[in-house]
């Protein structure tokens, strides 16, 4: 048994979590506008915590993070050329596709997972340095992880990604979140002098 076998087995197991009562939830979690309340809270924190220069720097770096993550995902999708499970002829009729459409042809790796984990880790690290040390902030940081995990998992539940697409996307996102966080701190220190 190889990785392909286990990836399919896990896909079928997780995709089977869909039910008429929960399908709307999983599709919603996968739909970017559902994340807007979280982004608004993060924007409010940035507005309160930082001066105008650092606010602009953080927003620029968040834009850079999303661009980097998203474009790397596109590069891999076309470079690797692995079909999404909902386009895979061998899997036809074995999956629940909970969306109206499957999306583009290729799925390795998940940009949703990469973007959500990149943002999670960037803000997790940033809050660790610049937010007060209290239970509310800790709960916020853990909530970001929970939301990123839900968004990532939803991509498998709705049938548009294999678990390995999502796992690899999560790892790329964590790396890019850390990298952009480090670059942001460097930019803060160079602009202060």
N, C-alpha and C positions, 0 to 999 in steps of 0.2 A: 504494500500500500504506500502511495506517495502523497505528496502535499496536495495535489489536485483532488485526490480521493477525499482527504480530510476537509479540504476547503468546501467541497460540495456537501459533505455530510453536515458540517456546521451551518452552511448556508440553508439547507433544508430545515434543520432544526430551528434556527432563529427566524427564518422566513415563516415558519409555521406558527409563530407567536401571534400572527395577525388574527383578529377576530372581528366580527361586525361591531362589537362594542368598543374596540380599541383601534381599529384601522384609521379612523379620523385623527386620533391622537398622534399616531406614528407618522402619518402624512404631514400633519401640522408641525411636528417637531423638525421634520426635514425641510420645511418651508421657511426660508430665511427670515421673512417678516416676523415670525414668532420669536425671533431673537432680539427684536428691536427694544423691548423693555429692558433687557439686560444691557444693551448698548447705551440706552439712555441713562441708566444708573452709572455706568462707567464714565460717560461724558460728564455727568454731574460731579462725580468724584474728581475727575481731571480739572474741572472748572474751579472747584473749591480748593483743591490741594496745591495747584501749581500757578505760577505767574503766566502772563500772556506768552512769553517766549517759549517756556517749557510746554505749555499747552499746544502751541503750534508744532513744536518738535515732536511731541508724542503723537499728534494726529498725523503728521507726515510719516512717522515711522510705522504707525498702524497701517496706513495706506501702502507703504512699502512692503510690510509683512504680508498683507493680503495679495498684493501683486506678485510677490515672489512665490508665495505658496501656490497660488492659483496657476501661474504660468509654468511652474515646475510640474504641476499635476498634468497640465495640457501636454507638455513636452513628453512626459512619461506615457500618457495615454496613447499618443500617436507613435512614439518610439517603440513601446512594447507591443501595442496592437492587440491587447487581450480584450476579447468581447465582454461586454457586461453580461451578467447571467441571464438577464431578460432578453438578450439577443442571441444567446448561445443555442444553436439548434439541438444539441444533446439534452438540454434542459427544458425544451418547449413542453408546456403542459404540466410541468412539475412544480412550478413556482406560483405564488400569489403576487401579481404585480398590482400594487395598491395605488399607483399613480396612473394618470391618464395616458402618459407616454413613458417609454423606457429611458429617454435621454439619448445622448450621443452613442455611437457604436461602441466606444472603448471605455473601460472603467478602471484600469490600473494606473494610478491610485486615486482614492477618493479625495476630491478637492474639499468637500464638506468636512471630512475628518481632519484634513490638514489645516484648513482655515480655522476651524473651531478649536483645535488643540493648540495651534499657534497663538491665537488670541488668548486662550485660557492661560497658557504658560507665560506669555508676555506680561499680562496683567497680574498673574499670581506673583511673579518675581517683582514687578514694579510695586505692588502693594506691600510686599514683604519689606521693602526698603522705605517707602514713603508714606504708608498708612499707619495709623496708630496701632499699637499691639493690644487688641482687645478681642473679645469673643465675637462681636459683630463683624469685624474685618475677617477673622478666621472663617466664620460662617459664609461670608461673601466669597472668599477664596475657594473654599470647598464647593460652594454652589457653582462656581465657574467650571470646575472639574466635572461635576455632575452633569451640567448642561452640555458640555463638550462631549462627554461620553454618550449621553442620550442622542444627540444629533448624529454622532458616528454610528451608533447601533441602529438608528432608524433607517439608515441607508441599506442595511442588510434586511431588516424586517420588511421594508417596502419592496424589496426584490431587485434593486438596481446596482448592488455591489456584492462582491464576495467578501467574506470576513477578512481575507488577506489584503484586499484593496483598502479596507478601512484601517486595519492594523498598520500597514505601511504608511498610510496617510497620517495616522496619529503620530507615528515616530518622526516623520518629516516635519509635521507641525510643531512638535516639541522642540526639535532642533532649531527650526526657524524662529520660534518664540524666544528661545534662549539667545540665539544669535542677534536678533533685532533688539532684545533687551540690553545686551552688552553694548551694541552700537549706540543705543539711546543714551546709556550712561556715559559713554565716551563723548558723545555730542554735548551732553549737559556739561561735562567738565571742560571741554574746549571752548564752549560759548560763554562760560562763566569768567574766563580769564581775559 
